[in-house]
Amino acid sequence: MFLAIDIGNTNVTMGVFDGEKLRCTWRLATDVYKMPDEYAATLLNLMEFQKISVPDINEVAICSTVSPLTGVFVELCQNYLKNDPLVVGPGVKTGIRIRMDNPREVGADRIVNTVAGYKLYGGPTIVVDFGTATTFDTISKEGDYIGGAIAPGPMVAAESLFQRTAALPRIPLVHPQKAIGTNTIAAMQSGIMFGYTGLVEGVVARIEKELGEKATVVATGGYGAIFAKETDIFNVVNLDITLIGLRMVYQMNRT
């Protein structure tokens, strides 16, 4: 079995593939202060619940946007899974050209999103990843990564309102009943949910205008399913695209 580990700023998402089938996924809160043993204890318990034993895991790949945790998970894999994981980064074959001013600036998660986006849906494709940041990864017709856009994530915006104002509460991200909120919570939900929906629609429209054609637009990330319900701009909702991309990159580097 193959274990994919996506270390993000808010969550660590892991998935186990049995052949090509994604058998199960788990999402943990990102904590840079946790030690390898602590993450291992959680992972091993989750595996046991799914009746997956350590010897079942014979392949592992990691992509990380949190540098302090990359080594933590490498150590976890080596000590507890007896496996040297592939860490996506410079020198790893991906099969795509990164047409950026500085290709090393592109996060590993965005690279694997591009790999999976092109292999699954062709090009041009725009992968919109709703996480700590909302990222727009643009893939050309030829399968090149040509850039995109980065905006604060919706929960970052909501938390910022809570932390930086005296009277505004912390709110859940749920569908507002109407745009004109008649209480503080409803007004905040309208501003965040409808505001970010408009942001996504506007950025996608501008990207497609620059491409000169329509693209396949994919929603992913922790809040992808929530926002996909707010607009018809998405052609596909694939919340596992990063894990799928990790498996694809691993297969390219097996030999």
C-alpha positions in Angstrom: 0.0 0.0 0.0 1.0 3.6 -0.6 0.8 6.3 2.0 0.5 9.9 0.8 1.2 12.7 3.3 0.4 16.4 2.5 1.7 18.7 5.2 -0.1 22.0 5.0 -0.2 25.1 7.2 -3.5 24.2 8.8 -3.9 20.5 8.3 -1.8 17.4 7.7 -3.8 15.3 5.2 -2.9 11.6 4.7 -4.3 8.9 2.5 -3.6 5.2 1.9 -3.9 3.8 -1.6 -4.5 0.1 -2.2 -3.4 -0.1 -5.7 -5.1 2.8 -7.6 -8.0 3.0 -5.1 -7.8 5.6 -2.3 -8.8 3.4 0.6 -9.0 6.0 3.4 -8.0 9.5 4.3 -7.2 11.3 7.6 -6.9 15.0 8.4 -4.9 16.2 11.5 -4.3 19.7 12.8 -0.9 21.0 11.9 1.3 21.4 15.0 4.9 22.3 14.5 5.6 21.5 18.2 4.6 17.9 17.9 7.4 15.3 17.9 7.6 12.3 15.5 6.5 10.0 18.3 3.3 12.0 18.9 2.3 12.1 15.2 3.3 8.4 14.9 1.0 7.4 17.8 -1.9 9.1 16.1 -1.2 7.6 12.7 -0.7 4.1 14.0 -4.0 4.3 15.9 -5.8 5.5 12.7 -4.2 2.7 10.7 -5.3 0.1 13.3 -8.9 1.4 13.1 -8.8 0.8 9.4 -7.2 -2.6 9.8 -4.0 -1.5 8.1 -0.7 -2.8 9.6 2.7 -1.3 9.4 4.0 -4.0 7.0 1.1 -3.1 4.6 2.7 0.3 4.0 5.6 -0.2 1.6 5.6 3.1 -0.3 5.4 6.7 1.1 5.6 10.2 -0.4 5.5 13.6 1.3 4.8 17.1 0.1 5.2 19.9 2.6 4.7 23.6 2.9 5.8 23.5 6.6 9.6 23.1 6.6 9.9 22.3 10.4 7.5 19.3 10.0 9.1 17.8 6.9 11.9 16.2 8.9 9.4 15.2 11.6 7.4 13.1 9.2 10.5 11.7 7.5 11.7 10.5 10.9 8.2 9.1 11.6 8.3 7.1 8.4 11.8 5.8 9.0 11.4 4.8 12.6 7.8 3.6 12.6 7.0 2.5 9.0 10.6 1.4 8.2 10.3 3.3 5.0 12.4 6.1 3.4 9.8 8.4 1.9 10.0 10.4 -1.3 9.9 14.1 -0.4 8.7 16.2 -3.3 11.1 19.0 -4.0 14.0 20.0 -6.3 15.4 17.1 -8.3 12.2 15.0 -8.1 10.8 14.1 -11.5 7.3 15.5 -12.1 6.8 15.4 -15.8 5.8 19.1 -16.0 7.6 22.3 -16.9 7.3 25.1 -14.4 7.2 28.3 -16.4 7.7 30.7 -13.4 10.3 33.4 -12.9 11.7 31.3 -10.1 10.5 27.7 -10.2 11.9 27.0 -6.7 9.3 29.3 -5.3 6.4 27.0 -6.3 5.2 25.0 -3.3 5.3 21.2 -3.5 1.6 21.0 -3.0 1.0 23.2 -6.0 3.3 21.0 -8.1 1.5 17.8 -7.3 -1.8 19.5 -7.8 -0.6 20.4 -11.3 0.6 16.9 -12.0 -2.8 15.4 -11.0 -4.8 18.2 -12.6 -3.2 17.7 -16.0 -3.2 13.9 -16.0 -6.9 13.7 -14.8 -8.4 16.6 -16.8 -6.0 17.7 -19.5 -5.3 21.4 -20.1 -5.9 24.1 -19.8 -7.0 23.5 -16.2 -7.2 25.8 -13.1 -7.0 24.0 -9.8 -8.5 26.2 -7.0 -7.2 25.0 -3.6 -9.1 26.3 -0.6 -6.8 26.0 2.3 -4.9 28.4 4.6 -4.4 30.3 1.4 -6.7 30.1 -1.6 -4.4 29.2 -4.6 -5.2 29.2 -8.3 -2.8 26.8 -10.1 -3.0 27.3 -13.9 -2.0 24.5 -16.3 -1.6 25.2 -20.0 -2.9 23.1 -22.8 0.5 21.6 -23.1 0.6 20.6 -19.5 3.0 23.3 -18.2 2.6 25.1 -14.9 2.3 28.7 -16.0 1.5 30.4 -12.7 -1.6 31.5 -10.9 -2.8 33.6 -8.0 -2.7 33.4 -4.2 -5.3 34.9 -1.8 -5.8 34.6 1.9 -7.9 31.6 2.7 -11.5 32.1 3.8 -10.9 30.9 7.4 -7.9 33.1 7.7 -10.1 36.1 6.8 -12.8 35.0 9.2 -10.2 34.5 12.0 -8.7 37.8 11.3 -12.0 39.6 11.8 -12.4 37.7 15.1 -8.9 38.4 16.4 -8.5 42.0 15.2 -11.9 43.4 16.2 -13.4 43.8 19.7 -17.0 42.9 18.9 -17.0 40.4 16.0 -17.3 36.7 17.0 -15.7 33.6 15.6 -18.0 32.1 12.9 -18.4 28.8 11.1 -18.3 28.8 7.3 -21.8 27.9 6.3 -24.1 29.0 3.5 -25.8 32.3 4.3 -29.6 32.5 3.8 -29.3 35.9 2.1 -26.7 38.6 1.3 -28.3 41.2 3.6 -27.4 39.8 7.0 -29.8 40.9 9.7 -27.5 40.1 12.6 -23.7 40.2 13.1 -23.1 36.5 12.4 -25.2 36.4 9.3 -23.6 39.6 8.0 -20.1 38.1 8.5 -21.1 34.8 6.9 -22.5 36.7 3.9 -19.3 38.8 3.6 -17.0 35.7 3.8 -19.0 33.2 1.8 -20.3 35.4 -0.9 -17.2 37.6 -0.9 -14.9 34.7 -1.5 -17.3 33.2 -4.1 -17.1 36.5 -6.0 -13.3 36.5 -5.6 -12.9 33.0 -7.1 -15.3 33.8 -10.0 -13.4 37.0 -10.7 -9.9 35.5 -10.6 -10.9 32.5 -12.8 -12.5 34.9 -15.3 -9.4 36.9 -15.6 -7.2 33.8 -15.9 -9.4 32.4 -18.7 -9.3 35.8 -20.4 -5.5 35.7 -20.4 -5.5 32.1 -21.6 -7.8 33.0 -24.4 -10.1 30.0 -23.8 -12.2 28.2 -21.2 -10.4 26.0 -18.8 -11.5 23.0 -16.7 -11.9 24.5 -13.2 -11.3 22.1 -10.2 -12.2 22.8 -6.6 -10.1 21.1 -3.9 -8.8 21.7 -0.4 -10.4 21.7 3.0 -13.1 24.2 2.1 -13.4 23.2 -1.6 -16.7 21.4 -1.2 -18.3 24.2 0.8 -17.5 26.9 -1.9 -18.3 24.6 -4.8 -21.9 24.7 -3.7 -22.0 28.5 -3.9 -21.1 28.8 -7.6 -21.4 26.9 -10.9 -17.9 27.9 -12.0 -16.4 24.6 -11.0 -16.4 21.7 -13.5 -15.0 19.2 -11.0 -14.8 18.9 -7.2 -11.9 16.6 -6.3 -10.9 16.9 -2.6 -8.2 14.3 -3.0 -6.3 15.8 -5.9 -3.1 16.5 -3.9 -2.9 12.9 -2.5 -3.6 11.5 -6.0 -0.8 13.8 -7.4 1.6 12.6 -4.8 1.0 9.0 -5.9 1.6 10.0 -9.5 4.8 11.7 -8.7 6.0 8.8 -6.6 5.4 6.4 -9.5 7.5 8.6 -11.8 10.4 8.3 -9.4 10.2 4.6 -8.6 13.1 3.6 -10.9 
